[in-house]
């Protein structure tokens, strides 16, 4: 006889799901949320069990579910042990962002304005924690203040910092100033750490209202100024995985340097095609090789990409570790790879004169630079040469006889490739892709691994040639997957928001410029504006403001196009050795090539493609932040010996607390604090990106040239302070009536 259903089982829309999952099903989370919401007031566990007619066994299970819902921020438990939905209690859950000055902000999960957390509220919170807060009011600066209700999740398990002793008590001062708590270290947990050394500390007690966090030293990294320390700190501070788990080492143990004969079976053999790699002189992992030949109506381009998906199978330990890393991280002089070196520099790398498995994108381009058709296939190739960008530029741009003679067998194909590049470049301009001028730098080390100088990284036509080939292959991949309705990750770049556009237009109006396109400008309108800046003294300023109006490119399963490149569909396909999204794109393409259907495509252990996109975007930002930290350290170390010296520079950022100046030909930035701008009170005008003197009308704005003196370098804070030596030449002044402040 079938047991009679309880009332909640009849009303719970997810009862069938719960019945499949559990032998003795209980009310679903969704039903509990709805029930407590409709009830109108919180209910204790005992009251819920009584109202829902739950027996003792089901009641215990519901208690565990309620506790889990509290931890996840869906419910809150009040002082009378009553449970209620967060939204019914006017509470907000989100992620805590600490500030070096001791206060913080809560970024709500649902979006919207950040909530201010006072230093008092931050006592039991750390940067990165998830918390539940109540809006307590508005402070005198108009910010909505939050009061902590509950810590939902502590995000920090380990920290990197310097070890000190204060009155015999061990203390670790975090390297990241956003963590506003010093960590107490009991004597038995010091692990022989010496005064001033850099250590990794594991938290054994989180902060509370009345006590600082407590930790134990788990690793001593060494002396504060030891060579390479800046990278060790950045890796650990940002939680970048850098050690290979035992399961991964076991999986790659049998891999050699040669592709097995069996792996080449069933693939298109293109070893005879003179594909070449073109990369920087210090590159070790070669993702891509190219070949081009002219055709009556245009060109045939082959872009062969390392077939990482042939070795990294879904769901394996290697795959899970690659996903956790999601990208390689490139520090000055050191790389933390996404894949073990036996793959990244060996089996997967398209090294010259050896057989390699590849995924090939064959593209036909007409004389107007349009892709007329494309196809993908699994191949086996052999790179015919490893060229550097300088080699390619010497042959194709400078027409060096010596270099051309050295590679004369490849010249016909390289000449075709260069002709195709010129057409693709023209099509890029016609399409309206946005190109900003920027100077990349590289740090040059001396024999003692100390920074010797900072050089600009020159970009020539060979760099741009490879870039255009990769863009074409990425577009072809996105179109192929879209056409076949395959789930994948796109590289998306959304148009500027209405607020950003309004600020941009207000700024442009002041400098006599106008962005066309109305409320929805196209990339070509940005391009037209940039093209008209040639010869203007404020070109750098305007370009910077234009760049800041644009969104950040991210990974998403929802294709909204790539605004900056002016493409309707774009996916990363060309770097699977160092980017996990590219590996997913390869798997999706292989699935189609092997006659698979979209519905039966599986990426392995990741099930939510949206969450995968968010993870990969987050790890990309993590890598950028870690690299920036290491470079800032190195630049500070470089400037330690230059305190007291004077340099010419240009204002690259303006804030309410001062102006950031980048030194000419050194590419190091420092701050001229607003208090160092004497003889006036200065007010920040964010829309105009300037500081304005109240009495004199003196302006400091983006792009102004200055001469400054280095007055202080703080290695721990990664800060360089300048003071003004010489006023900017030809600086504008705004006349204001005496005694009145300009608004």
Secondary structure, 3 states (H helix, E strand, C coil): CCCCCCHHHHHCCCHHHHHHHCCCCCCCHHHHHHHHHHHCCCEEHHHHHHHCCCCHHHHHHHHHHHHHHHHCCCEEECCCCEEEECHHHCEEEEEEEECCCCCEEEEECCCCCCEEECCCHHHHCCCCCEEEEEEEEECCCCCEEEEEEEEEECCCCEEEEEEEEECCEEEEEECCCCCCCCEEECHHHCCCCCCCCEEEEEEEECCCCCCCCEEEEEEEEECCCCCCHHHHHHHHHCCCCCCCCHHHHHHHCCCCCCCCHHHHCCCEECCCCCCEEEECCCCCCCCEEEEEEEECCEEEEEEEEECHHHCCCCCCHHHHHHHHHCECEEECCEEECCCCHHHHHHHCCCCECCEEEEEEEEEEEECCCCEEEEEEEEEEEEECEEEEHHHHHHHHCCCCHHHHHHCHHHHHHHHHHHHHHHHHHHHHHHHCCCCCCCCEEEEEECCCCCEEEEEEECCCHHHHHHHHHHHHHHHHHHHHHHHCCCCCCEEEECCCCHHHHHHHHHHHHHCCCCCCCCCCCCHHHHHHHHHCCCCCCCHHHHHHHHHHCCCCCEEECCCCCECCCCECCCCCCCCCCCEHHHHHHHHHHHHHHCCCCHHHCCCCCCCCHHHHHHHHHHHHHHHHHHHHHHHHHHHHHHHHHHCCCEEEEEEEEEECCEEEEEECCCCCEEEEEHHHCCCCCEEEEHHHCEEEECCCCEEEECCCEEEEEEEEEECCCCEEEEEEEECCCCCCECCCCCCCCCC
